[in-house]
Amino acid sequence: MNNLQLEAVLNEKLSPQLIKDYCPNGLQVEGASEIKKVVTGVTASQALIDYAVSVNADALLVHHGYFWKGEPEAIRGMKGKRIRTLIRNDVNLYGYHLPLDIHPELGNNARLAELLDIEVIEGLEGHPQSVAMFGKLAQPMTGEAFAQKIAQVLSREPLHIAPEQADKMIETVGWCTGGGQDYIELAASKGLDAFISGEISERTTYTARELNIHYFAAGHHATERYGIKALGEWLASAHGLEVEFIDIDNPV
């Protein structure tokens, strides 16, 4: 497959033009024109790039790519080394951020819901492009039991902030993978029992306690490894490309 054709295929599937993002989505660094092997991963770190080079991949497809709004524009230091490695080895870099978070089938939010047995109801913001979702557990459970379930599914112990009513049962859940902790107030305003995200801020603790909602910080990386994996699996099955998912350990 041609590298520009691959971008078109991914754009058609993920519709990046429908959402305002903090970075460009699509082909970020151009490499070889012919794509046969693709490596997927959460973040385009040097370790992931080096692995892609070591297996002669033609493309690297990630959730966290480059050229974020507000970052220094100069291509030097760590950023320079990463991009030089890609260019010198003719590796294409494709990045899809929010479009991958919100995709109803392959997205990070959709995959997390499936893993945690949450029935998706709708977007927390009330529209199809919402980056936070809410739904209902298959069966109500305590905060402690839900924390154990998250740990088992994600292979990572979540940080659980219980509300002042600590024994409050959980039936309805809101979630936003990655750095979506500030959606907790919206979740509480809708009367949800719990909210899950990847990260936590100092203020999140008091919000959870005072607004009577369970909060689970389950890891930015841990909550976002499943969308890019699913996207790669779809590419392999639908378009016959050789795709390999690599999970670079990240405790955050």
Helices and strands as residue ranges (DSSP letters): H 3-14, G 16-18, E 26-29, E 37-43, H 46-54, E 59-64, H 77-88, E 92-95, H 98-102, H 108-115, E 118-123, E 133-141, H 143-154, E 159-161, E 170-176, G 181-183, H 184-189, E 194-197, H 202-210, E 214-217, H 220-223, H 225-239, E 242-245
